[in-house]
């Protein structure tokens, strides 16, 4: 049985793109041939588009090049996303996965909801 988990990344930077390019998406992490200490990135999605995995010959197109570059960041524990991916993988291996929220509220939305609830109570 192979272990698999989804890692959601935000503000991932690819060194060759510079500080201005930030990537948001998700990566599927799976055990590396039965070795649960290490993971391998099996799939990456940016927005609604799944990136192509590079061939053994190398990355032939932009989708494959992005897959390779993002994977390298996730494997590198010197990067913030690499450390977070490793922590998430460790949690999945240990069975201590935190609950994943279904919806991510827009910035400032929670304050509006709370304020609306307070206003409704005042009217009642």
Secondary structure, DSSP 8 states (H G I E B T S, - for coil): ---EEEEEEEEE--GGG-TT--EEEEEEEEEETTEEEEEEEEEEEETTEE----BTTB--SHHHHHHHHHHHHHH-TTSHHHHHHHHHHHHHHHT------S----TTHHHHHHHHHHHHHHH-
